[in-house]
C-alpha cells in the first residue's frame, strides 16, 4: 500500500525529522533540507487542513529554523516541549541534568569526536564519529541517569540521550490528537529510529498507521526505503489527490 492510498483528508500526519524527512548528517548541524520539501509539506498541510506535525528529538526552535518560512505544529525534545495547532506552547516539567552533563562532558573531553548536545530538559551524547565507543557512552550515560531523579535514557542512531521520564513521541501524538485540528482524525506516524517506536505503537493502537523509514526491526507495519522515498511518496500522494479532484 502506497502513501497515496494511506493519506486521505481525514488523516492526521505526524513526521519525524532526521532520517525521515531529511538524510542523517555526520553532525547534527549539517543536515540539508531539500527546497522542494517545504512546498510539499505546505501542500500536505493544506490538504489535511492543518493536521500535520513534526515529532522530533530536536528542539522546536531548530525545527522552525530548518523549515522556515513554513510553520508547523511541533513536538520537540521527544515531547518535552510541544507547540499545538493554535500556537500554544506546552512544556513538561524538567529535572536537573547537572550530573548527566558533567558525566557526558567529562567523557567527551577524554575522547575527541564525541559531541555533547544541550537541549531544554535533555542532554544528548553523540558518538557517530566514534562508533567504537558506543558501549562506553551508553554505560556512562545510563549510570548518570540512574543516579539522577526523574530522567530516562533513550537510545537513538549513534546517540544516547537523557530526557524527562514522562516525555515520549507516543505521548506527544496523543496530546495532539486531543485537540484541533488533529482530534477525530486517523493518525499516521512516519519515523526512522528506535526513538520513534513509541509513536508507531501509539498510532497503531489508535487504529492508525505506523511507517518505518529505512532498515531495522520495528513494530511499524509499513516501511519506506529512505527519506528520498518518503518525499517521492508525498509528492505522489498530492498528485493522486489532484487527479481525483480533476
Backbone bond lengths (Angstrom), bond angles and torsions (degrees), N, CA, C in turn:
res aa  C-N    CA-C-N  psi(-1)  N-CA   C-N-CA  omega(-1)  CA-C   N-CA-C  phi
1 X - - - 1.462 - - 1.526 109.34 -
2 X 1.308 117.05 129.76 1.454 121.86 -178.42 1.528 110.69 -86.93
3 X 1.339 114.90 166.61 1.457 119.49 177.10 1.525 110.87 -64.19
4 X 1.328 116.53 -30.36 1.464 119.97 177.19 1.523 111.18 -62.40
5 X 1.339 117.12 -31.90 1.464 121.50 178.65 1.530 111.87 -81.12
6 X 1.328 116.26 -24.96 1.465 120.52 -177.76 1.522 111.55 -84.99
7 X 1.340 116.33 -44.45 1.463 120.39 -176.46 1.522 110.68 -76.02
8 X 1.310 115.80 125.45 1.461 120.98 175.75 1.525 107.32 -142.00
9 X 1.317 118.75 167.62 1.477 120.43 -172.33 1.518 115.28 -59.39
10 X 1.341 118.28 -17.20 1.461 119.89 -179.65 1.527 112.99 -96.80
11 X 1.342 117.65 13.20 1.461 121.99 178.64 1.525 111.25 -87.91
12 X 1.313 115.35 157.71 1.458 123.42 164.59 1.526 105.63 -117.81
13 X 1.329 117.52 124.39 1.460 121.90 -174.71 1.518 110.29 -104.37
14 X 1.334 115.75 125.34 1.460 122.68 177.37 1.526 108.49 -117.72
15 X 1.332 116.53 130.25 1.458 121.67 -172.70 1.525 111.31 -129.42
16 X 1.317 116.34 128.94 1.451 120.67 166.28 1.538 107.96 -70.89
17 X 1.319 117.12 166.92 1.470 120.52 -177.20 1.533 111.51 -105.03
18 X 1.338 117.93 -76.83 1.467 121.42 -177.32 1.524 111.35 -64.75
19 X 1.322 115.78 129.21 1.457 120.43 178.79 1.510 113.92 80.52
20 X 1.329 116.45 -4.49 1.469 121.47 -179.74 1.517 110.20 -118.55
21 X 1.333 116.41 -65.47 1.466 119.81 175.54 1.518 111.82 -83.85
22 X 1.334 116.44 -32.68 1.468 121.25 -179.42 1.519 108.78 -128.71
23 X 1.319 116.04 154.00 1.461 121.02 178.51 1.523 110.44 -69.41
24 X 1.324 116.47 144.91 1.457 121.42 175.80 1.523 109.06 -67.69
25 X 1.330 116.15 136.44 1.458 122.31 -178.84 1.527 109.66 -106.63
26 X 1.342 117.52 160.52 1.467 120.59 178.13 1.520 113.14 -59.60
27 X 1.343 116.55 -28.17 1.462 122.31 179.39 1.524 107.58 -130.14
28 X 1.335 119.11 140.26 1.471 120.64 -177.46 1.525 114.46 -54.68
29 X 1.342 117.07 -29.25 1.469 120.05 -178.29 1.522 113.03 -84.75
30 X 1.332 117.22 -1.13 1.463 120.19 -172.43 1.525 113.28 -103.59
31 X 1.335 118.18 10.85 1.465 118.95 -178.58 1.531 110.32 -69.01
32 X 1.315 114.48 149.32 1.465 120.92 179.76 1.522 108.96 -116.07
33 X 1.326 115.85 128.53 1.461 121.33 177.13 1.522 108.56 -100.78
34 X 1.347 117.99 110.66 1.466 119.65 178.48 1.523 110.60 -59.09
35 X 1.314 116.84 131.25 1.458 120.08 -175.26 1.525 113.60 -55.91
36 X 1.349 119.11 -40.82 1.478 118.66 179.46 1.518 113.73 -59.97
37 X 1.351 117.67 -22.66 1.457 120.38 -177.86 1.525 111.24 -61.79
38 X 1.319 117.31 -37.96 1.461 120.47 -177.97 1.528 111.02 -63.12
39 X 1.334 116.18 -43.12 1.464 119.84 179.05 1.525 110.88 -65.12
40 X 1.334 116.60 -39.90 1.470 120.82 179.12 1.524 110.38 -63.80
41 X 1.332 117.02 -44.79 1.467 120.05 179.86 1.523 111.26 -63.41
42 X 1.323 117.55 -37.95 1.457 120.08 177.80 1.527 110.70 -63.71
43 X 1.333 116.38 -41.47 1.467 120.03 178.82 1.528 111.35 -65.23
44 X 1.336 116.15 -41.46 1.468 119.86 178.76 1.528 109.82 -64.77
45 X 1.318 117.00 -40.98 1.466 121.14 177.64 1.530 110.60 -59.72
46 X 1.321 116.65 -43.48 1.462 120.24 178.13 1.525 111.06 -64.52
47 X 1.331 115.76 -42.67 1.467 121.60 -178.48 1.529 111.29 -61.72
48 X 1.342 115.93 -38.60 1.466 121.00 -177.77 1.531 111.93 -96.51
49 X 1.317 116.22 15.19 1.471 121.90 176.47 1.532 111.91 54.05
50 X 1.325 114.46 42.39 1.460 120.90 175.18 1.513 116.01 90.15
51 X 1.329 118.26 -4.66 1.469 121.40 -174.49 1.530 111.39 -84.93
52 X 1.339 116.18 60.79 1.459 123.45 176.30 1.524 107.50 -132.43
53 X 1.324 116.99 131.73 1.465 120.58 179.50 1.521 110.06 -140.47
54 X 1.314 115.13 146.32 1.462 121.91 173.61 1.526 107.66 -93.34
55 X 1.330 116.53 131.85 1.470 122.45 179.42 1.520 106.41 -119.50
56 X 1.323 117.73 101.97 1.462 120.85 -167.32 1.516 112.39 -133.47
57 X 1.318 114.97 160.01 1.445 120.51 169.96 1.519 111.90 -80.11
58 X 1.315 116.77 -15.31 1.470 120.39 178.66 1.531 110.36 -76.07
59 X 1.330 117.35 155.26 1.462 120.00 172.83 1.527 111.10 -64.85
60 X 1.314 116.66 154.94 1.462 121.42 179.51 1.518 111.23 -56.48
61 X 1.334 117.22 -41.07 1.464 120.82 -177.31 1.525 111.65 -59.54
62 X 1.320 117.92 -37.21 1.462 120.87 178.75 1.532 110.94 -68.91
63 X 1.321 116.93 -43.21 1.460 120.15 178.27 1.531 109.92 -59.97
64 X 1.332 116.91 -45.13 1.465 120.62 178.80 1.520 111.22 -58.75
65 X 1.322 116.36 -40.65 1.464 120.35 -178.61 1.523 110.86 -65.00
66 X 1.321 116.92 -42.61 1.471 120.25 -178.33 1.530 112.07 -71.23
67 X 1.320 117.39 -31.36 1.469 120.22 -175.99 1.532 113.17 -98.16
68 X 1.316 117.68 0.02 1.457 121.20 -179.51 1.524 111.09 -52.23
69 X 1.346 120.24 135.82 1.468 128.61 8.70 1.534 114.19 -90.65
70 X 1.330 117.22 3.33 1.463 120.40 179.10 1.528 109.75 -68.92
71 X 1.318 116.46 136.50 1.467 121.92 176.77 1.525 108.40 -120.96
72 X 1.328 115.93 120.07 1.461 121.74 179.38 1.519 109.69 -119.06
73 X 1.310 116.42 163.77 1.459 120.30 166.82 1.528 107.33 -65.39
74 X 1.325 116.64 142.27 1.465 120.07 -175.28 1.528 110.39 -142.86
75 X 1.334 115.52 137.87 1.463 121.79 163.93 1.522 106.02 -109.17
76 X 1.331 116.73 118.44 1.457 121.30 -178.68 1.513 111.96 -108.78
77 X 1.337 115.16 163.79 1.468 122.87 179.42 1.531 110.03 50.45
78 X 1.336 114.56 47.41 1.473 122.12 176.99 1.524 112.41 59.41
79 X 1.335 116.49 29.59 1.458 120.15 177.71 1.511 114.54 99.22
80 X 1.337 118.60 -1.42 1.461 120.54 177.82 1.521 110.96 -67.35
81 X 1.322 116.55 -24.35 1.462 121.53 173.10 1.521 108.24 -134.57
82 X 1.338 116.54 143.09 1.466 119.44 -175.49 1.521 109.74 -149.21
83 X 1.339 115.47 130.49 1.462 121.10 174.62 1.519 108.44 -108.09
84 X 1.328 115.64 115.21 1.450 120.78 -176.08 1.516 113.01 -75.04
85 X 1.320 114.42 179.73 1.457 120.80 -178.29 1.511 113.79 -62.84
86 X 1.338 117.02 -24.57 1.466 120.71 179.06 1.520 112.27 -93.12
87 X 1.331 116.08 5.47 1.457 120.44 178.50 1.512 114.90 89.54
88 X 1.336 117.45 -3.56 1.465 120.74 -179.41 1.528 110.43 -69.96
89 X 1.335 115.93 134.39 1.460 121.10 179.79 1.523 109.91 -96.31
90 X 1.343 116.08 126.47 1.460 122.56 178.92 1.526 107.86 -113.94
91 X 1.334 116.99 129.04 1.457 121.91 -178.46 1.519 110.43 -122.38
92 X 1.331 116.33 128.00 1.465 119.95 174.41 1.522 109.62 -73.62
93 X 1.309 115.46 150.54 1.460 119.28 172.33 1.521 109.13 -62.20
94 X 1.316 116.14 135.17 1.465 120.52 -179.90 1.523 110.23 -108.83
95 X 1.327 115.48 164.96 1.456 121.83 -179.89 1.526 108.95 -122.07
96 X 1.315 118.19 155.27 1.466 120.64 -178.31 1.526 112.42 -56.20
97 X 1.321 114.29 135.59 1.459 120.78 -178.35 1.523 112.00 -111.16
98 X 1.340 116.90 6.59 1.460 120.22 -171.68 1.528 113.21 -54.23
99 X 1.323 116.15 -43.68 1.467 119.59 -176.91 1.525 110.69 -66.53
100 X 1.334 117.24 -40.70 1.463 120.36 179.32 1.529 110.41 -68.63
101 X 1.325 116.41 -41.27 1.473 120.25 178.17 1.521 110.02 -59.64
102 X 1.322 116.51 -45.00 1.458 120.91 -179.89 1.526 111.33 -60.36
103 X 1.337 116.17 -44.17 1.458 120.17 -178.53 1.525 111.34 -67.52
104 X 1.332 117.12 -43.38 1.466 121.04 -179.16 1.517 111.05 -65.80
105 X 1.331 116.65 -44.38 1.468 120.13 -178.82 1.527 111.49 -66.65
106 X 1.332 116.63 -37.85 1.465 119.95 178.25 1.524 110.41 -62.95
107 X 1.332 116.12 -41.60 1.469 119.47 179.09 1.525 110.33 -66.26
108 X 1.329 117.30 -43.68 1.462 120.89 -179.23 1.524 111.59 -64.34
109 X 1.318 116.79 -32.95 1.464 119.37 179.67 1.521 111.74 -68.42
110 X 1.324 116.40 -26.85 1.468 120.58 179.59 1.518 112.62 -88.29
111 X 1.342 116.76 -17.23 1.467 120.00 -175.03 1.535 109.92 -133.20
112 X 1.332 117.93 91.64 1.469 120.54 177.80 1.527 111.01 -54.62
113 X 1.326 115.38 140.82 1.462 120.74 -178.04 1.505 112.37 108.30
114 X 1.339 116.66 -22.35 1.462 119.95 173.82 1.527 108.73 -78.91
115 X 1.324 116.01 144.16 1.464 120.91 -177.51 1.524 109.54 -125.92
116 X 1.321 116.38 126.27 1.456 122.05 176.18 1.530 108.22 -101.10
117 X 1.347 115.53 126.22 1.461 121.40 -178.53 1.528 109.21 -117.62
118 X 1.324 115.25 118.30 1.466 121.32 177.67 1.520 110.32 -91.48
119 X 1.326 117.45 128.94 1.454 122.55 175.03 1.525 107.98 -127.16
120 X 1.327 116.37 171.41 1.453 118.35 174.76 1.535 109.24 -68.68
121 X 1.307 116.16 112.38 1.455 120.12 175.70 1.510 115.43 86.00
122 X 1.330 118.83 -1.24 1.460 119.42 178.96 1.525 110.32 -148.02
123 X 1.316 115.22 162.70 1.461 122.32 176.50 1.522 107.92 -137.65
124 X 1.334 116.19 128.17 1.459 120.80 -176.57 1.520 110.39 -116.17
125 X 1.311 115.79 138.31 1.464 122.44 175.43 1.526 107.80 -113.52
126 X 1.327 116.31 110.98 1.466 122.69 -179.10 1.530 109.66 -93.82
127 X 1.328 115.90 133.04 1.459 119.32 178.28 1.529 111.63 -128.20
128 X 1.329 116.97 29.02 1.464 121.08 179.70 1.528 111.90 -59.57
129 X 1.332 116.58 -34.80 1.464 120.46 179.61 1.527 112.92 -81.52
130 X 1.327 116.47 -11.55 1.474 121.03 -179.64 1.531 109.80 -136.22
131 X 1.330 117.40 63.34 1.472 119.69 -175.79 1.521 113.92 -61.24
132 X 1.328 117.26 -22.93 1.462 119.58 179.98 1.526 111.79 -69.18
133 X 1.335 116.56 -12.76 1.465 121.00 -179.58 1.531 112.67 -96.46
134 X 1.322 117.26 12.19 1.465 120.41 -175.48 1.525 112.24 -54.81
135 X 1.317 117.40 -51.07 1.470 120.26 -176.19 1.531 110.67 -60.80
136 X 1.326 116.64 -42.24 1.455 120.75 179.90 1.526 110.95 -65.19
137 X 1.334 117.15 -42.88 1.463 120.78 179.08 1.523 111.40 -62.38
138 X 1.316 116.39 -45.74 1.467 120.38 -178.73 1.524 111.24 -64.65
139 X 1.335 116.51 -42.33 1.469 119.71 -179.12 1.525 111.02 -66.27
140 X 1.333 116.24 -40.64 1.465 120.29 -179.53 1.518 110.90 -65.05
141 X 1.319 116.44 -45.86 1.459 120.32 -179.22 1.522 111.41 -67.60
142 X 1.337 117.31 -40.19 1.463 120.26 -179.52 1.526 110.54 -63.74
143 X 1.312 117.41 -42.91 1.462 120.06 179.54 1.525 110.57 -62.17
144 X 1.345 116.48 -43.95 1.471 119.85 -179.29 1.528 111.08 -64.71
145 X 1.326 117.00 -38.74 1.466 120.91 177.78 1.529 110.48 -66.51
146 X 1.319 116.94 -42.76 1.468 120.73 179.64 1.527 111.34 -61.87
147 X 1.320 116.37 -28.23 1.454 121.10 -178.55 1.534 112.38 -91.62
148 X 1.334 116.41 4.17 1.459 122.04 -179.90 1.527 109.36 -114.03
149 X 1.327 116.64 168.72 1.471 120.87 -177.05 1.524 110.49 -106.79
150 X 1.341 115.60 135.84 1.458 121.15 171.26 1.515 115.62 73.85
151 X 1.332 118.09 16.90 1.456 121.31 -178.33 1.525 110.86 -114.04
152 X 1.323 115.15 158.49 1.465 121.97 174.35 1.519 107.52 -135.89
153 X 1.323 116.72 150.52 1.464 120.94 178.22 1.509 109.31 -97.96
154 X 1.323 116.23 130.36 1.454 122.24 177.68 1.529 108.92 -118.76
155 X 1.314 115.68 130.38 1.461 120.94 176.66 1.520 110.05 -96.25
156 X 1.315 115.65 140.83 1.453 121.68 174.58 1.512 109.41 -132.53
157 X 1.316 117.03 -163.13 1.459 121.28 178.50 1.520 109.47 -74.64
158 X 1.323 115.41 103.21 1.461 122.92 179.64 1.527 112.46 60.61
159 X 1.327 116.75 35.08 1.462 121.30 178.17 1.519 109.38 -150.78
160 X 1.324 115.53 143.76 1.465 122.21 171.62 1.515 106.64 -122.11
161 X 1.329 117.19 129.65 1.459 120.16 -172.35 1.520 110.99 -132.36
162 X 1.326 115.09 129.04 1.460 121.63 172.97 1.516 108.06 -90.48
163 X 1.335 116.50 127.21 1.464 121.50 -175.00 1.522 109.05 -139.06
164 X 1.346 117.31 167.12 1.469 119.15 174.95 1.525 111.06 -58.15
165 X 1.310 117.03 137.64 1.461 120.68 -176.15 1.512 113.78 -60.03
166 X 1.328 118.40 -26.74 1.459 121.27 -177.87 1.511 114.35 -89.39
167 X 1.324 117.64 -1.15 1.463 120.68 -177.13 1.522 110.66 -91.09
168 X 1.334 115.97 131.03 1.462 120.57 172.39 1.511 108.26 -157.91
169 X 1.316 115.76 155.84 1.459 119.61 179.12 1.527 110.96 -66.93
170 X 1.323 116.60 -30.08 1.459 119.43 176.58 1.521 111.85 -64.63
171 X 1.332 116.63 -44.48 1.463 120.12 178.64 1.527 110.67 -64.43
172 X 1.331 116.42 -39.17 1.466 119.80 179.47 1.522 110.99 -62.11
173 X 1.322 117.12 -42.11 1.465 120.90 179.05 1.532 110.08 -63.69
174 X 1.324 116.51 -43.21 1.474 119.33 177.93 1.521 111.44 -60.38
175 X 1.328 116.80 -39.35 1.467 120.02 178.77 1.522 110.93 -64.71
176 X 1.313 117.17 -41.21 1.468 119.78 177.00 1.527 110.75 -61.46
177 X 1.322 116.38 -42.37 1.461 120.92 -175.72 1.524 113.06 -69.26
178 X 1.323 116.69 -9.25 1.462 120.24 178.50 1.518 112.49 -92.25
179 X 1.343 117.14 1.56 1.458 119.85 -175.79 1.531 110.62 -140.87
180 X 1.345 117.18 158.86 1.466 121.01 176.53 1.533 109.85 -65.37
181 X 1.342 117.79 151.15 1.467 127.65 -2.20 1.527 113.03 -91.13
182 X 1.345 117.60 15.91 1.460 122.24 -173.76 1.534 113.27 -88.84
183 X 1.324 116.89 -26.33 1.463 121.01 -173.90 1.528 111.84 -59.08
184 X 1.335 115.58 137.59 1.453 121.51 176.81 1.519 114.47 81.29
185 X 1.322 117.42 3.42 1.462 120.56 -178.40 1.531 111.58 -101.69
186 X 1.315 116.26 161.07 1.462 122.18 176.72 1.526 108.63 -82.73
187 X 1.344 118.42 119.44 1.462 119.43 -175.70 1.526 113.49 -81.02
188 X 1.317 115.11 138.60 1.464 123.00 173.73 1.522 106.65 -126.06
189 X 1.326 117.37 123.02 1.463 120.82 179.74 1.512 109.52 -121.61
190 X 1.342 115.30 130.08 1.463 121.54 -178.73 1.524 108.10 -121.37
191 X 1.336 116.56 122.56 1.458 121.95 179.84 1.516 110.82 -149.71
192 X 1.321 115.73 178.84 1.462 118.72 -173.42 1.525 114.75 -130.55
193 X 1.329 118.24 -13.96 1.458 120.60 -165.29 1.525 110.65 -118.71
194 X 1.335 115.08 170.19 1.471 119.19 176.62 1.527 110.37 -63.72
195 X 1.325 116.98 -24.90 1.464 120.09 177.12 1.522 112.32 -68.03
196 X 1.331 117.06 -12.92 1.464 121.99 -179.56 1.524 113.20 -95.13
197 X 1.324 117.17 -6.02 1.463 120.17 -175.36 1.526 112.46 -61.58
198 X 1.336 116.67 -37.81 1.468 118.95 178.33 1.519 110.81 -63.22
199 X 1.326 116.72 -34.79 1.459 120.43 177.28 1.516 112.00 -67.38
200 X 1.333 116.17 -42.39 1.468 119.67 177.75 1.533 110.32 -60.05
201 X 1.328 115.59 -47.25 1.470 119.63 -178.72 1.525 111.01 -60.62
202 X 1.327 116.32 -40.25 1.458 120.47 -177.74 1.522 111.55 -64.59
203 X 1.324 117.29 -51.30 1.473 118.32 -176.06 1.513 111.68 -66.81
204 X 1.330 117.66 -35.11 1.462 119.65 179.64 1.526 111.18 -71.50
205 X 1.316 117.24 -34.06 1.468 120.71 175.23 1.520 111.09 -64.66
206 X 1.340 116.10 -30.10 1.457 121.26 -179.19 1.533 113.02 -92.13
207 X 1.326 116.63 11.10 1.456 120.74 176.88 1.514 114.17 87.77
208 X 1.340 116.90 12.73 1.452 120.76 -180.00 1.514 112.66 -99.63
209 X 1.331 115.46 -157.87 1.464 121.67 -172.67 1.522 109.94 -127.73
210 X 1.339 116.56 128.69 1.458 122.62 172.12 1.516 109.46 -104.82
211 X 1.334 116.25 132.12 1.469 120.85 -177.22 1.522 108.65 -127.79
212 X 1.322 115.96 119.80 1.466 122.62 179.44 1.523 109.43 -92.47
213 X 1.329 116.40 131.31 1.457 122.11 175.87 1.521 108.60 -98.05
214 X 1.338 117.28 123.11 1.456 121.38 178.55 1.513 113.11 92.73
215 X 1.341 114.32 -170.22 1.456 121.58 -175.40 1.522 111.65 -88.44
216 X 1.327 114.85 174.24 1.456 120.75 176.85 1.511 112.40 108.79
217 X 1.330 115.10 153.67 1.458 120.43 178.98 1.524 110.28 -65.35
218 X 1.331 115.00 147.47 1.459 119.54 -178.10 1.513 109.62 -162.27
219 X 1.346 115.06 153.02 1.460 119.85 172.00 1.527 110.54 -81.61
220 X 1.333 117.56 -12.99 1.466 120.57 179.12 1.520 109.77 -61.12
221 X 1.320 115.71 138.70 1.462 120.00 -174.93 1.520 113.02 -91.48
222 X 1.322 116.16 -6.72 1.464 119.42 178.27 1.516 108.57 -132.75
223 X 1.345 116.63 163.13 1.456 120.28 -171.88 1.516 111.27 -148.40
224 X 1.329 114.92 145.53 1.460 123.16 171.13 1.524 107.76 -123.24
225 X 1.328 116.80 151.66 1.460 120.35 -171.67 1.523 113.67 -73.08
226 X 1.337 118.07 -37.21 1.457 120.23 -169.87 1.521 110.34 -163.91
227 X 1.346 117.94 168.22 1.464 119.86 173.40 1.521 112.63 -57.19
228 X 1.333 117.16 -37.14 1.465 119.66 177.99 1.531 110.80 -62.21
229 X 1.338 115.93 -38.64 1.470 119.96 177.60 1.517 110.65 -64.48
230 X 1.331 116.90 -41.25 1.462 120.12 177.86 1.526 110.76 -60.26
231 X 1.323 116.74 -45.98 1.463 119.57 -179.53 1.530 110.72 -61.11
232 X 1.326 116.56 -40.60 1.468 120.52 177.94 1.521 111.03 -64.65
233 X 1.336 116.28 -40.30 1.463 120.21 -178.94 1.535 111.06 -67.42
234 X 1.329 116.82 -37.51 1.461 119.67 177.06 1.531 110.45 -64.34
235 X 1.326 116.36 -42.68 1.466 119.98 178.16 1.524 110.29 -62.94
236 X 1.348 116.63 -41.04 1.455 120.50 179.43 1.539 111.04 -65.14
237 X 1.337 116.13 -38.36 1.461 119.98 179.13 1.524 110.45 -64.26
238 X 1.323 117.69 -39.38 1.448 121.65 177.89 1.526 111.29 -67.76
239 X 1.331 116.03 -39.27 1.468 120.30 178.13 1.515 110.29 -65.26
240 X 1.339 117.59 -40.07 1.469 121.32 178.69 1.512 110.61 -64.96
241 X 1.327 117.00 -37.94 1.456 121.06 177.08 1.524 110.03 -62.21
242 X 1.342 116.71 -44.52 1.461 120.92 180.00 1.508 111.63 -63.50
243 X 1.355 115.75 -38.31 1.466 119.47 179.76 1.519 110.78 -66.23
244 X 1.361 115.76 -42.79 1.454 118.91 179.42 1.527 111.70 -63.21
245 X 1.349 114.41 -40.74 1.453 118.80 179.47 1.511 111.54 -62.86
246 X 1.363 115.87 -42.73 1.457 120.83 179.33 1.528 110.31 -63.71
